[in-house]
Amino acid sequence: MASKGHNEVKESLREMTRIFRPKDPKKFVKEYVRKYRITGGYEEELTMVVEHELVRMNSSVS
């Protein structure tokens, strides 16, 4: 993935995480990758992005 495209994917995934607040980050990323046809091999990194965003959202609510 090119760095510009990669950053756009991460930002889009962060926004979708804020909207949908998934309970299972791995399943959410798997569906996202399949739906938007993201190149394979990035699931682990994108899962970490979702988990980090969820932690950030939960800490700002408290």
All heavy atoms as TSV, in Angstrom:
chain	resi	resn	atom	element	x	y	z
A	1	MET	N	N	0.848	-1.178	0.000
A	1	MET	CA	C	0.000	0.000	0.000
A	1	MET	C	C	0.891	1.238	0.000
A	1	MET	O	O	1.845	1.303	0.752
A	1	MET	CB	C	-0.825	-0.015	1.280
A	1	MET	CG	C	-2.292	0.130	1.068
A	1	MET	SD	S	-3.194	0.292	2.606
A	1	MET	CE	C	-3.558	-1.406	2.953
A	2	ALA	N	N	0.590	2.183	-0.815
A	2	ALA	CA	C	1.351	3.440	-0.807
A	2	ALA	C	C	1.065	4.185	0.491
A	2	ALA	O	O	0.005	4.043	1.084
A	2	ALA	CB	C	0.941	4.294	-2.007
A	3	SER	N	N	2.036	4.993	0.923
A	3	SER	CA	C	1.866	5.650	2.229
A	3	SER	C	C	0.655	6.579	2.252
A	3	SER	O	O	-0.058	6.640	3.241
A	3	SER	CB	C	3.129	6.406	2.625
A	3	SER	OG	O	3.395	7.441	1.715
A	4	LYS	N	N	0.399	7.298	1.164
A	4	LYS	CA	C	-0.775	8.176	1.155
A	4	LYS	C	C	-2.058	7.348	1.251
A	4	LYS	O	O	-2.933	7.630	2.054
A	4	LYS	CB	C	-0.812	9.028	-0.105
A	4	LYS	CG	C	-2.011	9.967	-0.132
A	4	LYS	CD	C	-2.045	10.833	-1.360
A	4	LYS	CE	C	-3.258	11.742	-1.325
A	4	LYS	NZ	N	-3.422	12.507	-2.532
A	5	GLY	N	N	-2.159	6.311	0.444
A	5	GLY	CA	C	-3.327	5.442	0.478
A	5	GLY	C	C	-3.455	4.730	1.804
A	5	GLY	O	O	-4.543	4.541	2.326
A	6	HIS	N	N	-2.322	4.339	2.361
A	6	HIS	CA	C	-2.310	3.643	3.642
A	6	HIS	C	C	-2.850	4.545	4.742
A	6	HIS	O	O	-3.643	4.111	5.572
A	6	HIS	CB	C	-0.880	3.191	3.964
A	6	HIS	CG	C	-0.789	2.255	5.104
A	6	HIS	ND1	N	-1.268	0.972	5.048
A	6	HIS	CD2	C	-0.286	2.411	6.347
A	6	HIS	CE1	C	-1.062	0.372	6.202
A	6	HIS	NE2	N	-0.463	1.222	7.010
A	7	ASN	N	N	-2.434	5.812	4.749
A	7	ASN	CA	C	-2.935	6.764	5.746
A	7	ASN	C	C	-4.426	7.015	5.564
A	7	ASN	O	O	-5.140	7.173	6.550
A	7	ASN	CB	C	-2.161	8.078	5.681
A	7	ASN	CG	C	-0.745	7.930	6.197
A	7	ASN	OD1	O	-0.451	7.034	6.990
A	7	ASN	ND2	N	0.137	8.783	5.738
A	8	GLU	N	N	-4.881	7.040	4.330
A	8	GLU	CA	C	-6.306	7.235	4.072
A	8	GLU	C	C	-7.117	6.049	4.589
A	8	GLU	O	O	-8.198	6.220	5.145
A	8	GLU	CB	C	-6.548	7.428	2.574
A	8	GLU	CG	C	-6.039	8.760	2.059
A	8	GLU	CD	C	-6.130	8.879	0.550
A	8	GLU	OE1	O	-6.606	7.934	-0.116
A	8	GLU	OE2	O	-5.704	9.923	0.028
A	9	VAL	N	N	-6.580	4.845	4.415
A	9	VAL	CA	C	-7.260	3.647	4.909
A	9	VAL	C	C	-7.335	3.693	6.428
A	9	VAL	O	O	-8.386	3.432	7.018
A	9	VAL	CB	C	-6.524	2.362	4.435
A	9	VAL	CG1	C	-7.050	1.133	5.165
A	9	VAL	CG2	C	-6.682	2.192	2.941
A	10	LYS	N	N	-6.222	4.036	7.078
A	10	LYS	CA	C	-6.212	4.110	8.544
A	10	LYS	C	C	-7.199	5.151	9.049
A	10	LYS	O	O	-7.937	4.904	10.001
A	10	LYS	CB	C	-4.809	4.452	9.056
A	10	LYS	CG	C	-3.855	3.303	9.023
A	10	LYS	CD	C	-2.539	3.743	9.621
A	10	LYS	CE	C	-1.551	2.632	9.738
A	10	LYS	NZ	N	-0.293	3.075	10.343
A	11	GLU	N	N	-7.226	6.324	8.423
A	11	GLU	CA	C	-8.130	7.392	8.860
A	11	GLU	C	C	-9.591	6.975	8.657
A	11	GLU	O	O	-10.440	7.205	9.512
A	11	GLU	CB	C	-7.833	8.688	8.110
A	11	GLU	CG	C	-8.585	9.878	8.660
A	11	GLU	CD	C	-8.339	10.133	10.139
A	11	GLU	OE1	O	-7.200	9.985	10.603
A	11	GLU	OE2	O	-9.314	10.480	10.844
A	12	SER	N	N	-9.877	6.350	7.528
A	12	SER	CA	C	-11.227	5.869	7.259
A	12	SER	C	C	-11.639	4.832	8.299
A	12	SER	O	O	-12.765	4.858	8.816
A	12	SER	CB	C	-11.275	5.257	5.858
A	12	SER	OG	O	-12.494	4.602	5.645
A	13	LEU	N	N	-10.721	3.931	8.634
A	13	LEU	CA	C	-11.018	2.904	9.622
A	13	LEU	C	C	-11.239	3.517	11.005
A	13	LEU	O	O	-12.131	3.093	11.743
A	13	LEU	CB	C	-9.864	1.896	9.666
A	13	LEU	CG	C	-10.099	0.622	10.453
A	13	LEU	CD1	C	-11.314	-0.135	9.926
A	13	LEU	CD2	C	-8.873	-0.269	10.389
A	14	ARG	N	N	-10.476	4.545	11.344
A	14	ARG	CA	C	-10.681	5.240	12.625
A	14	ARG	C	C	-12.075	5.862	12.678
A	14	ARG	O	O	-12.777	5.762	13.688
A	14	ARG	CB	C	-9.626	6.332	12.814
A	14	ARG	CG	C	-8.293	5.831	13.236
A	14	ARG	CD	C	-7.350	6.991	13.564
A	14	ARG	NE	N	-5.998	6.515	13.644
A	14	ARG	CZ	C	-5.055	6.714	12.724
A	14	ARG	NH1	N	-5.302	7.434	11.659
A	14	ARG	NH2	N	-3.852	6.206	12.885
A	15	GLU	N	N	-12.476	6.523	11.588
A	15	GLU	CA	C	-13.797	7.155	11.541
A	15	GLU	C	C	-14.907	6.112	11.670
A	15	GLU	O	O	-15.874	6.313	12.409
A	15	GLU	CB	C	-13.958	7.930	10.235
A	15	GLU	CG	C	-13.126	9.197	10.172
A	15	GLU	CD	C	-13.239	9.902	8.827
A	15	GLU	OE1	O	-14.231	9.667	8.107
A	15	GLU	OE2	O	-12.332	10.680	8.510
A	16	MET	N	N	-14.756	4.991	10.968
A	16	MET	CA	C	-15.777	3.942	11.043
A	16	MET	C	C	-15.819	3.328	12.439
A	16	MET	O	O	-16.893	2.958	12.920
A	16	MET	CB	C	-15.523	2.890	9.974
A	16	MET	CG	C	-15.779	3.444	8.584
A	16	MET	SD	S	-15.696	2.223	7.302
A	16	MET	CE	C	-17.145	1.267	7.656
A	17	THR	N	N	-14.664	3.252	13.095
A	17	THR	CA	C	-14.626	2.737	14.466
A	17	THR	C	C	-15.391	3.665	15.392
A	17	THR	O	O	-16.149	3.210	16.253
A	17	THR	CB	C	-13.157	2.600	14.944
A	17	THR	OG1	O	-12.473	1.684	14.087
A	17	THR	CG2	C	-13.094	2.096	16.367
A	18	ARG	N	N	-15.220	4.982	15.213
A	18	ARG	CA	C	-15.949	5.944	16.041
A	18	ARG	C	C	-17.453	5.825	15.817
A	18	ARG	O	O	-18.244	5.962	16.750
A	18	ARG	CB	C	-15.489	7.367	15.733
A	18	ARG	CG	C	-14.133	7.681	16.308
A	18	ARG	CD	C	-13.745	9.130	16.043
A	18	ARG	NE	N	-12.339	9.173	15.710
A	18	ARG	CZ	C	-11.819	9.636	14.584
A	18	ARG	NH1	N	-12.591	10.160	13.661
A	18	ARG	NH2	N	-10.524	9.602	14.377
A	19	ILE	N	N	-17.854	5.574	14.585
A	19	ILE	CA	C	-19.278	5.493	14.252
A	19	ILE	C	C	-19.899	4.195	14.771
A	19	ILE	O	O	-20.926	4.209	15.436
A	19	ILE	CB	C	-19.488	5.609	12.730
A	19	ILE	CG1	C	-19.089	7.008	12.247
A	19	ILE	CG2	C	-20.936	5.290	12.348
A	19	ILE	CD1	C	-18.964	7.130	10.745
A	20	PHE	N	N	-19.253	3.054	14.470
A	20	PHE	CA	C	-19.861	1.753	14.757
A	20	PHE	C	C	-19.479	1.168	16.114
A	20	PHE	O	O	-20.177	0.286	16.600
A	20	PHE	CB	C	-19.505	0.751	13.649
A	20	PHE	CG	C	-20.128	1.106	12.332
A	20	PHE	CD1	C	-19.358	1.569	11.278
A	20	PHE	CD2	C	-21.501	1.006	12.146
A	20	PHE	CE1	C	-19.930	1.903	10.060
A	20	PHE	CE2	C	-22.089	1.337	10.932
A	20	PHE	CZ	C	-21.299	1.781	9.891
A	21	ARG	N	N	-18.401	1.621	16.721
A	21	ARG	CA	C	-17.936	1.113	18.026
A	21	ARG	C	C	-18.007	-0.412	18.096
A	21	ARG	O	O	-18.790	-0.974	18.866
A	21	ARG	CB	C	-18.744	1.720	19.162
A	21	ARG	CG	C	-18.596	3.216	19.226
A	21	ARG	CD	C	-19.517	3.824	20.257
A	21	ARG	NE	N	-19.450	5.274	20.175
A	21	ARG	CZ	C	-18.864	6.015	21.093
A	21	ARG	NH1	N	-18.326	5.489	22.145
A	21	ARG	NH2	N	-18.832	7.320	20.942
A	22	PRO	N	N	-17.190	-1.091	17.291
A	22	PRO	CA	C	-17.281	-2.557	17.222
A	22	PRO	C	C	-16.897	-3.245	18.521
A	22	PRO	O	O	-16.019	-2.777	19.250
A	22	PRO	CB	C	-16.275	-2.911	16.117
A	22	PRO	CG	C	-15.286	-1.791	16.144
A	22	PRO	CD	C	-16.088	-0.570	16.492
A	23	LYS	N	N	-17.563	-4.359	18.807
A	23	LYS	CA	C	-17.256	-5.150	20.000
A	23	LYS	C	C	-16.065	-6.067	19.736
A	23	LYS	O	O	-15.306	-6.388	20.631
A	23	LYS	CB	C	-18.463	-6.007	20.406
A	23	LYS	CG	C	-19.693	-5.201	20.713
A	23	LYS	CD	C	-19.552	-4.429	21.998
A	23	LYS	CE	C	-20.841	-3.692	22.306
A	23	LYS	NZ	N	-20.644	-2.493	23.063
A	24	ASP	N	N	-15.925	-6.524	18.487
A	24	ASP	CA	C	-14.852	-7.437	18.114
A	24	ASP	C	C	-13.994	-6.782	17.020
A	24	ASP	O	O	-14.356	-6.828	15.842
A	24	ASP	CB	C	-15.445	-8.753	17.615
A	24	ASP	CG	C	-14.394	-9.797	17.293
A	24	ASP	OD1	O	-13.186	-9.484	17.380
A	24	ASP	OD2	O	-14.785	-10.931	16.971
A	25	PRO	N	N	-12.861	-6.167	17.398
A	25	PRO	CA	C	-12.027	-5.471	16.418
A	25	PRO	C	C	-11.536	-6.354	15.271
A	25	PRO	O	O	-11.512	-5.920	14.123
A	25	PRO	CB	C	-10.844	-4.956	17.238
A	25	PRO	CG	C	-11.359	-4.857	18.628
A	25	PRO	CD	C	-12.349	-5.978	18.760
A	26	LYS	N	N	-11.179	-7.608	15.546
A	26	LYS	CA	C	-10.673	-8.500	14.484
A	26	LYS	C	C	-11.741	-8.767	13.439
A	26	LYS	O	O	-11.474	-8.719	12.243
A	26	LYS	CB	C	-10.175	-9.817	15.073
A	26	LYS	CG	C	-8.846	-9.684	15.764
A	26	LYS	CD	C	-8.306	-11.027	16.163
A	26	LYS	CE	C	-6.948	-10.822	16.815
A	26	LYS	NZ	N	-6.215	-12.061	16.956
A	27	LYS	N	N	-12.956	-9.040	13.888
A	27	LYS	CA	C	-14.060	-9.300	12.961
A	27	LYS	C	C	-14.389	-8.038	12.161
A	27	LYS	O	O	-14.626	-8.099	10.956
A	27	LYS	CB	C	-15.284	-9.778	13.744
A	27	LYS	CG	C	-16.450	-10.142	12.878
A	27	LYS	CD	C	-17.612	-10.647	13.704
A	27	LYS	CE	C	-18.812	-10.943	12.843
A	27	LYS	NZ	N	-19.977	-11.307	13.646
A	28	PHE	N	N	-14.371	-6.894	12.831
A	28	PHE	CA	C	-14.643	-5.620	12.176
A	28	PHE	C	C	-13.626	-5.351	11.058
A	28	PHE	O	O	-13.993	-4.989	9.940
A	28	PHE	CB	C	-14.599	-4.506	13.222
A	28	PHE	CG	C	-14.955	-3.141	12.705
A	28	PHE	CD1	C	-16.254	-2.828	12.371
A	28	PHE	CD2	C	-13.984	-2.160	12.567
A	28	PHE	CE1	C	-16.596	-1.567	11.905
A	28	PHE	CE2	C	-14.306	-0.902	12.095
A	28	PHE	CZ	C	-15.616	-0.608	11.766
A	29	VAL	N	N	-12.345	-5.567	11.358
A	29	VAL	CA	C	-11.286	-5.345	10.365
A	29	VAL	C	C	-11.414	-6.340	9.219
A	29	VAL	O	O	-11.262	-5.972	8.054
A	29	VAL	CB	C	-9.888	-5.423	11.017
A	29	VAL	CG1	C	-8.797	-5.473	9.972
A	29	VAL	CG2	C	-9.674	-4.231	11.936
A	30	LYS	N	N	-11.717	-7.588	9.539
A	30	LYS	CA	C	-11.858	-8.608	8.504
A	30	LYS	C	C	-12.964	-8.223	7.515
A	30	LYS	O	O	-12.798	-8.325	6.302
A	30	LYS	CB	C	-12.166	-9.956	9.153
A	30	LYS	CG	C	-12.083	-11.128	8.240
A	30	LYS	CD	C	-12.371	-12.406	9.019
A	30	LYS	CE	C	-11.331	-13.434	8.677
A	30	LYS	NZ	N	-11.496	-14.679	9.398
A	31	GLU	N	N	-14.095	-7.768	8.042
A	31	GLU	CA	C	-15.207	-7.337	7.182
A	31	GLU	C	C	-14.827	-6.099	6.381
A	31	GLU	O	O	-15.174	-5.978	5.207
A	31	GLU	CB	C	-16.445	-7.060	8.030
A	31	GLU	CG	C	-17.061	-8.309	8.619
A	31	GLU	CD	C	-18.215	-8.013	9.557
A	31	GLU	OE1	O	-18.644	-6.844	9.648
A	31	GLU	OE2	O	-18.670	-8.964	10.226
A	32	TYR	N	N	-14.118	-5.158	7.020
A	32	TYR	CA	C	-13.680	-3.925	6.352
A	32	TYR	C	C	-12.748	-4.254	5.183
A	32	TYR	O	O	-12.916	-3.737	4.082
A	32	TYR	CB	C	-12.972	-3.028	7.375
A	32	TYR	CG	C	-12.463	-1.722	6.821
A	32	TYR	CD1	C	-13.281	-0.612	6.751
A	32	TYR	CD2	C	-11.148	-1.590	6.377
A	32	TYR	CE1	C	-12.828	0.595	6.253
A	32	TYR	CE2	C	-10.682	-0.391	5.877
A	32	TYR	CZ	C	-11.518	0.698	5.811
A	32	TYR	OH	O	-11.066	1.876	5.315
A	33	VAL	N	N	-11.775	-5.136	5.433
A	33	VAL	CA	C	-10.809	-5.522	4.400
A	33	VAL	C	C	-11.525	-6.186	3.229
A	33	VAL	O	O	-11.243	-5.898	2.063
A	33	VAL	CB	C	-9.723	-6.449	4.997
A	33	VAL	CG1	C	-8.912	-7.129	3.912
A	33	VAL	CG2	C	-8.809	-5.660	5.923
A	34	ARG	N	N	-12.480	-7.065	3.534
A	34	ARG	CA	C	-13.219	-7.756	2.475
A	34	ARG	C	C	-14.109	-6.781	1.697
A	34	ARG	O	O	-14.118	-6.776	0.462
A	34	ARG	CB	C	-14.059	-8.890	3.062
A	34	ARG	CG	C	-14.698	-9.749	1.988
A	34	ARG	CD	C	-15.514	-10.887	2.554
A	34	ARG	NE	N	-16.698	-10.353	3.229
A	34	ARG	CZ	C	-17.031	-10.632	4.487
A	34	ARG	NH1	N	-16.286	-11.431	5.204
A	34	ARG	NH2	N	-18.110	-10.112	5.013
A	35	LYS	N	N	-14.822	-5.924	2.409
A	35	LYS	CA	C	-15.768	-5.008	1.766
A	35	LYS	C	C	-15.074	-3.988	0.874
A	35	LYS	O	O	-15.531	-3.698	-0.225
A	35	LYS	CB	C	-16.593	-4.285	2.833
A	35	LYS	CG	C	-17.657	-3.380	2.256
A	35	LYS	CD	C	-18.526	-2.782	3.332
A	35	LYS	CE	C	-19.611	-1.924	2.737
A	35	LYS	NZ	N	-20.498	-1.371	3.751
A	36	TYR	N	N	-13.959	-3.433	1.365
A	36	TYR	CA	C	-13.270	-2.373	0.617
A	36	TYR	C	C	-12.073	-2.878	-0.172
A	36	TYR	O	O	-11.293	-2.082	-0.688
A	36	TYR	CB	C	-12.875	-1.241	1.577
A	36	TYR	CG	C	-14.095	-0.568	2.154
A	36	TYR	CD1	C	-14.531	-0.870	3.432
A	36	TYR	CD2	C	-14.838	0.326	1.392
A	36	TYR	CE1	C	-15.669	-0.275	3.961
A	36	TYR	CE2	C	-15.984	0.920	1.897
A	36	TYR	CZ	C	-16.392	0.614	3.184
A	36	TYR	OH	O	-17.524	1.191	3.693
A	37	ARG	N	N	-11.919	-4.203	-0.244
A	37	ARG	CA	C	-10.887	-4.849	-1.063
A	37	ARG	C	C	-9.485	-4.316	-0.775
A	37	ARG	O	O	-8.749	-3.927	-1.679
A	37	ARG	CB	C	-11.227	-4.707	-2.536
A	37	ARG	CG	C	-12.529	-5.384	-2.874
A	37	ARG	CD	C	-12.891	-5.242	-4.314
A	37	ARG	NE	N	-14.170	-5.909	-4.545
A	37	ARG	CZ	C	-14.899	-5.709	-5.608
A	37	ARG	NH1	N	-14.508	-4.887	-6.540
A	37	ARG	NH2	N	-16.029	-6.353	-5.752
A	38	ILE	N	N	-9.138	-4.283	0.493
A	38	ILE	CA	C	-7.810	-3.863	0.923
A	38	ILE	C	C	-6.855	-5.024	0.685
A	38	ILE	O	O	-7.206	-6.182	0.896
A	38	ILE	CB	C	-7.807	-3.487	2.426
A	38	ILE	CG1	C	-8.902	-2.478	2.747
A	38	ILE	CG2	C	-6.445	-2.997	2.871
A	38	ILE	CD1	C	-8.791	-1.168	2.025
A	39	THR	N	N	-5.630	-4.718	0.278
A	39	THR	CA	C	-4.616	-5.733	0.047
A	39	THR	C	C	-4.403	-6.551	1.311
A	39	THR	O	O	-4.337	-6.000	2.404
A	39	THR	CB	C	-3.287	-5.065	-0.361
A	39	THR	OG1	O	-3.524	-4.210	-1.477
A	39	THR	CG2	C	-2.247	-6.096	-0.729
A	40	GLY	N	N	-4.286	-7.851	1.158
A	40	GLY	CA	C	-4.084	-8.743	2.303
A	40	GLY	C	C	-2.774	-8.475	3.026
A	40	GLY	O	O	-1.844	-7.886	2.482
A	41	GLY	N	N	-2.708	-8.915	4.262
A	41	GLY	CA	C	-1.487	-8.776	5.043
A	41	GLY	C	C	-1.478	-7.586	5.987
A	41	GLY	O	O	-0.542	-7.421	6.761
A	42	TYR	N	N	-2.503	-6.760	5.951
A	42	TYR	CA	C	-2.555	-5.574	6.800
A	42	TYR	C	C	-3.543	-5.712	7.954
A	42	TYR	O	O	-3.727	-4.782	8.723
A	42	TYR	CB	C	-2.922	-4.330	5.978
A	42	TYR	CG	C	-1.848	-3.939	5.004
A	42	TYR	CD1	C	-1.925	-4.310	3.673
A	42	TYR	CD2	C	-0.748	-3.209	5.427
A	42	TYR	CE1	C	-0.933	-3.974	2.780
A	42	TYR	CE2	C	0.266	-2.862	4.542
A	42	TYR	CZ	C	0.158	-3.247	3.218
A	42	TYR	OH	O	1.156	-2.921	2.347
A	43	GLU	N	N	-4.169	-6.885	8.063
A	43	GLU	CA	C	-5.207	-7.070	9.075
A	43	GLU	C	C	-4.703	-6.806	10.490
A	43	GLU	O	O	-5.372	-6.147	11.274
A	43	GLU	CB	C	-5.811	-8.479	8.995
A	43	GLU	CG	C	-6.668	-8.704	7.778
A	43	GLU	CD	C	-5.878	-9.234	6.586
A	43	GLU	OE1	O	-4.629	-9.320	6.664
A	43	GLU	OE2	O	-6.507	-9.560	5.571
A	44	GLU	N	N	-3.514	-7.330	10.797
A	44	GLU	CA	C	-2.976	-7.179	12.153
A	44	GLU	C	C	-2.749	-5.705	12.489
A	44	GLU	O	O	-3.135	-5.223	13.551
A	44	GLU	CB	C	-1.658	-7.958	12.289
A	44	GLU	CG	C	-1.152	-8.046	13.697
A	44	GLU	CD	C	-2.033	-8.915	14.585
A	44	GLU	OE1	O	-2.646	-9.876	14.089
A	44	GLU	OE2	O	-2.106	-8.608	15.786
A	45	GLU	N	N	-2.141	-4.975	11.553
A	45	GLU	CA	C	-1.876	-3.544	11.772
A	45	GLU	C	C	-3.176	-2.758	11.901
A	45	GLU	O	O	-3.315	-1.902	12.781
A	45	GLU	CB	C	-1.039	-2.997	10.613
A	45	GLU	CG	C	-0.650	-1.553	10.771
A	45	GLU	CD	C	0.207	-1.050	9.623
A	45	GLU	OE1	O	0.616	-1.847	8.776
A	45	GLU	OE2	O	0.442	0.171	9.593
A	46	LEU	N	N	-4.146	-3.058	11.052
A	46	LEU	CA	C	-5.417	-2.343	11.096
A	46	LEU	C	C	-6.212	-2.696	12.357
A	46	LEU	O	O	-6.896	-1.840	12.916
A	46	LEU	CB	C	-6.237	-2.647	9.835
A	46	LEU	CG	C	-5.612	-2.139	8.528
A	46	LEU	CD1	C	-6.461	-2.574	7.334
A	46	LEU	CD2	C	-5.426	-0.639	8.535
A	47	THR	N	N	-6.084	-3.942	12.828
A	47	THR	CA	C	-6.734	-4.331	14.079
A	47	THR	C	C	-6.169	-3.513	15.231
A	47	THR	O	O	-6.913	-3.056	16.108
A	47	THR	CB	C	-6.554	-5.841	14.340
A	47	THR	OG1	O	-7.143	-6.567	13.252
A	47	THR	CG2	C	-7.223	-6.266	15.641
A	48	MET	N	N	-4.857	-3.295	15.218
A	48	MET	CA	C	-4.235	-2.483	16.261
A	48	MET	C	C	-4.757	-1.045	16.214
A	48	MET	O	O	-4.969	-0.423	17.251
A	48	MET	CB	C	-2.711	-2.503	16.122
A	48	MET	CG	C	-2.107	-3.839	16.505
A	48	MET	SD	S	-0.327	-3.963	16.236
A	48	MET	CE	C	0.282	-2.569	17.141
A	49	VAL	N	N	-4.982	-0.519	15.012
A	49	VAL	CA	C	-5.534	0.834	14.861
A	49	VAL	C	C	-6.922	0.906	15.485
A	49	VAL	O	O	-7.235	1.838	16.222
A	49	VAL	CB	C	-5.588	1.244	13.365
A	49	VAL	CG1	C	-6.388	2.524	13.173
A	49	VAL	CG2	C	-4.186	1.405	12.802
A	50	VAL	N	N	-7.762	-0.097	15.214
A	50	VAL	CA	C	-9.122	-0.133	15.764
A	50	VAL	C	C	-9.074	-0.245	17.282
A	50	VAL	O	O	-9.771	0.492	17.989
A	50	VAL	CB	C	-9.936	-1.301	15.157
A	50	VAL	CG1	C	-11.261	-1.473	15.885
A	50	VAL	CG2	C	-10.173	-1.059	13.683
A	51	GLU	N	N	-8.238	-1.149	17.800
A	51	GLU	CA	C	-8.133	-1.322	19.255
A	51	GLU	C	C	-7.673	-0.035	19.924
A	51	GLU	O	O	-8.201	0.357	20.966
A	51	GLU	CB	C	-7.187	-2.470	19.583
A	51	GLU	CG	C	-7.753	-3.828	19.215
A	51	GLU	CD	C	-6.745	-4.950	19.315
A	51	GLU	OE1	O	-5.527	-4.683	19.419
A	51	GLU	OE2	O	-7.176	-6.120	19.274
A	52	HIS	N	N	-6.688	0.628	19.325
A	52	HIS	CA	C	-6.177	1.888	19.887
A	52	HIS	C	C	-7.274	2.954	19.905
A	52	HIS	O	O	-7.440	3.679	20.885
A	52	HIS	CB	C	-4.974	2.368	19.081
A	52	HIS	CG	C	-4.425	3.671	19.540
A	52	HIS	ND1	N	-3.711	3.814	20.707
A	52	HIS	CD2	C	-4.505	4.913	18.998
A	52	HIS	CE1	C	-3.372	5.078	20.854
A	52	HIS	NE2	N	-3.847	5.766	19.833
A	53	GLU	N	N	-8.040	3.043	18.832
A	53	GLU	CA	C	-9.116	4.033	18.742
A	53	GLU	C	C	-10.201	3.752	19.782
A	53	GLU	O	O	-10.725	4.672	20.406
A	53	GLU	CB	C	-9.707	4.051	17.334
A	53	GLU	CG	C	-10.629	5.200	17.073
A	53	GLU	CD	C	-9.966	6.562	17.156
A	53	GLU	OE1	O	-8.768	6.689	16.860
A	53	GLU	OE2	O	-10.668	7.525	17.526
A	54	LEU	N	N	-10.538	2.476	19.982
A	54	LEU	CA	C	-11.541	2.114	20.974
A	54	LEU	C	C	-11.072	2.485	22.384
A	54	LEU	O	O	-11.850	3.016	23.182
A	54	LEU	CB	C	-11.852	0.612	20.897
A	54	LEU	CG	C	-12.673	0.176	19.698
A	54	LEU	CD1	C	-12.719	-1.347	19.614
A	54	LEU	CD2	C	-14.072	0.742	19.728
A	55	VAL	N	N	-9.796	2.233	22.683
A	55	VAL	CA	C	-9.245	2.591	23.989
A	55	VAL	C	C	-9.290	4.102	24.160
A	55	VAL	O	O	-9.672	4.618	25.222
A	55	VAL	CB	C	-7.794	2.066	24.140
A	55	VAL	CG1	C	-7.105	2.686	25.343
A	55	VAL	CG2	C	-7.808	0.546	24.239
A	56	ARG	N	N	-8.929	4.835	23.125
A	56	ARG	CA	C	-8.957	6.291	23.171
A	56	ARG	C	C	-10.364	6.818	23.418
A	56	ARG	O	O	-10.584	7.730	24.224
A	56	ARG	CB	C	-8.420	6.857	21.848
A	56	ARG	CG	C	-7.555	8.065	22.032
A	56	ARG	CD	C	-7.035	8.593	20.730
A	56	ARG	NE	N	-7.919	9.699	20.386
A	56	ARG	CZ	C	-8.333	9.993	19.184
A	56	ARG	NH1	N	-7.967	9.288	18.152
A	56	ARG	NH2	N	-9.139	11.001	18.977
A	57	MET	N	N	-11.353	6.221	22.744
A	57	MET	CA	C	-12.745	6.644	22.919
A	57	MET	C	C	-13.217	6.339	24.336
A	57	MET	O	O	-13.888	7.159	24.945
A	57	MET	CB	C	-13.642	5.933	21.900
A	57	MET	CG	C	-13.490	6.464	20.502
A	57	MET	SD	S	-14.386	5.574	19.207
A	57	MET	CE	C	-15.544	4.578	20.018
A	58	ASN	N	N	-12.885	5.164	24.846
A	58	ASN	CA	C	-13.318	4.778	26.190
A	58	ASN	C	C	-12.666	5.640	27.251
A	58	ASN	O	O	-13.301	5.971	28.253
A	58	ASN	CB	C	-13.007	3.301	26.446
A	58	ASN	CG	C	-13.917	2.389	25.659
A	58	ASN	OD1	O	-15.005	2.783	25.262
A	58	ASN	ND2	N	-13.465	1.183	25.414
A	59	SER	N	N	-11.413	6.030	27.058
A	59	SER	CA	C	-10.745	6.858	28.059
A	59	SER	C	C	-11.252	8.301	28.039
A	59	SER	O	O	-11.280	8.964	29.067
A	59	SER	CB	C	-9.227	6.827	27.858
A	59	SER	OG	O	-8.875	7.460	26.648
A	60	SER	N	N	-11.698	8.781	26.881
A	60	SER	CA	C	-12.207	10.151	26.813
A	60	SER	C	C	-13.623	10.251	27.382
A	60	SER	O	O	-14.036	11.309	27.838
A	60	SER	CB	C	-12.171	10.685	25.378
A	60	SER	OG	O	-13.083	9.978	24.562
A	61	VAL	N	N	-14.370	9.159	27.379
A	61	VAL	CA	C	-15.728	9.141	27.920
A	61	VAL	C	C	-15.690	9.158	29.439
A	61	VAL	O	O	-16.509	9.789	30.080
A	61	VAL	CB	C	-16.499	7.902	27.401
A	61	VAL	CG1	C	-17.817	7.726	28.131
A	61	VAL	CG2	C	-16.722	8.002	25.914
A	62	SER	N	N	-14.737	8.456	30.014
A	62	SER	CA	C	-14.663	8.327	31.487
A	62	SER	C	C	-14.380	9.629	32.163
A	62	SER	O	O	-13.727	10.479	31.748
A	62	SER	CB	C	-13.572	7.336	31.866
A	62	SER	OG	O	-13.841	6.092	31.283
